[in-house]
Amino acid sequence: MVIAVVVGTRPEIIKMAPVVRACAARGLPYLLLHTGQHYSFELDGVFFRELDLPAPHHNLEVGSGSQAYQIGAIVAGLEPILARERPDVLLVEGDTNSVLAAALTAQKMGIEVGHVEAGLRSYDRRMPEEINRILADHLSEHLFAPTEHARGILRAEGVAESRIHVTGNTVVDELLRQRPRAERPELLERFGVRRGAYALATVHRAENTDDEARLRNVFQGLADAARALGIPLLAALHPRTTARLEALGLEVERAVRVLPPLGYLDFLGLHAGAALMLTDSGGLQEEACTLRVPCVTLRDNTERPESVEVGANLLAGADPARIVECARAMAGRPRDWPNPFGDGRSGERIVDLLARD
């Protein structure tokens, strides 16, 4: 059996790393295919190096562009590679344009598709990611759900029980593996903060960055939350967010310290030591829950409701007053919630299930 593992963005690289290692540990042939949806070394090359992953066998170098351009370019680029390599199964992870394009290409070529992180739903069709994850699930023969909640969603949508496997989320595997390397006292010294005495924030989703009023409100809420808690707030911003702020002439208040681009280990180290995470990222909700860092989600909905249900997360949206309210509530919350996202062996389970089939 040959497994094609497709990645395109930083979260996919992180979450597929345990799968790649499990293939290598079992001597199972695999192909690592990178669409290049994140197109600069700054954005993803450092992740391969830090995670000690081999270079991709193929890189499509698709880069930025419209939704339609990215999907079309990935389909056109993958088809000849898959025709030549003929893997037995193609694995995708998450909800990006790379996921949809790769799943569609493989399905049209008669190659089985496995979807890692299947069954997530925000029930907000305005999100491109929601469309991608729904279509990827229903193009897949193997659906690797991270939780029982996700399994229930797939069953409700008519997916056969035999195709669904609850494996946990591979992000837990990688966090547990890399955390000892990431937590370094000199990292906090470099940024002038003390463990448990700062907040960390990220903002990147189109729903927040494309709407000027909403973007203003989010950053106002971050600044207000920093002042309300009396602690520094470090903001790790995607280059697209930074460019958007500059284009709109929006100045970030001094209460929010914008960080330079960070590698995976530096960001993980800051996350693990934070008193609070404020984010619009889906994956960081999982990471915060796993790291026992209280989370405030800068969105009106989430496809990770498990984190809210166990008390690790609150939805604040983009209202500044609500962001402050949630930040205050979460900052003092005991960090004793159970982790619903797995035990750190998800990658092994996924590869063993495929090898068995």
ABEGO torsion letter per residue (X at the ends): XBBBBBBABAAAAAAAAAAAAAAAAAGBBBBBBBAGABABAAAAAAAAAAAGBBBBABBAGAEBEBAAAAAAAAAAAAAAAAAAAGBABBBBBEABAAAAAAAAAAAAAGBBBBBBGBGBBAGBAABAAAAAAAAAAAABABBBBABAAAAAAAAAAGBBAAABBBAEBAAAAAAAAAAAAABBAAAAAAAGBBBGABBBBBBABAAAAABAAAAAAAAAAAAAAAAAAGBBBBBBBBAAAAAAAAAAGBBBBAABBBBBBBBAAAAAAAAAABABBBBABAAAAAAAAAAGBBBBBBBABBABAAAAAAGABBBAEABAAAAAAAAAAAAABBBABBBAAEAGAAAAAAAAAAAAX
